[in-house]
Amino acid sequence: MTFTRNKLIRILTLVVVWAVLGALIWTHASPSPALAQEPAGDEPTLSILIVPEGDGFSIASVGTPPVFNVGDVFKVSIVALGVADPGLFGGQFELTYDTNHLAAVEESLEPGAAMEPVVVAVSNIDSAGGLVEYAASRQGDLENLSGNVVLATLRFEAVGPTEPPEGQTTVIHLQNVKLGAKGGLEVPVVGLVDLEVIIRVDDTVDDGDVTGKVKVEARAADNQADHEIVAEDSLGGLLAALTGANGDFLFNNVPAETYTFTANSPGFLSASCAGVEHTTDALTTLAEVTLLAGDIDGSSEIDITDAVAIGMVLGSTDPEVADLNADGVVDILDLILMAANFGQTSDVNPWVCQLPVEL
């Protein structure tokens, strides 16, 4: 393979780019840029660096193109590496990119933190043409910047895969670059470093969610927390969730399966719904259920044993499950709630969690 001078410069500068990535993150957040490893000579290299933030993407190992999935949004910094005397006061550049694979996020083009205060003369994103234009200078009687200077940052969205073939990249290309120091002195640039990225289609299927609402009798609408919902699949696997204050619950990332859902809360009859077909195509929403009060002993039947259990703690202010209406004391109101449901069982009070669909 024959290496041209430009290819050799590009390989050398890429090594420098990744070596100073940690320092650049600090530079971007600081009033003045940090000094870092500089390329040979006194003339800066302008580079595009990925700024890691959040969990929306992954970066491949040093020296290889970063990898994104379609739909990922990532941030890049346009950085002048190794700026020496006399320093840098402003700069202009253009970026080009393939709109089949990338989209510059509107209104995300911003000056680097070290450039502030700044006068921005040009800040354009041509989404149709895949062109970004930028020109800005520091403002006022300030010093030139040296070291590694973040001129601007920009976000891109990965919109189309570059593969197959495996490893195929798309390029964010730097062009028409000019840097200047205070007094209108041009700062020569020794080389430009483009950014190549790989974009893939994420072929992992996210499991769907299941949601619904479980309430119990005689409690306020905003006092319905911590009722338990258990989902059992056809092989006996179990998932569990608790309700929020208003009775809502959510199972995240539930595999496609046939489930039996059971809702229960101490002091109330449990209720079950069998044969729920859950797919990963959409959210599965279960119909609301209200649990009947009075099953103090958890036998799935309200009977004389439950009446005795309430009678034994009547007047208690530390009543545990017998305080059915949650008013802080076991009294006649709790006995009435139980007595009104006397003889009821879980079997004859199922959870009708999937309502028939009208055609």
Helices and strands as residue ranges (DSSP letters): H 5-19, H 21-28, E 45-51, E 67-69, E 73-88, E 90-96, E 102-104, E 110-111, G 113-115, E 118-126, E 131-138, E 145-158, E 170-181, E 185-187, E 191-193, E 195-200, E 208-216, E 228-233, E 238-242, E 248-254, E 257-264, E 267-268, E 271-278, E 284-285, E 289-291, E 293-295, H 304-312, G 320-322, H 332-340
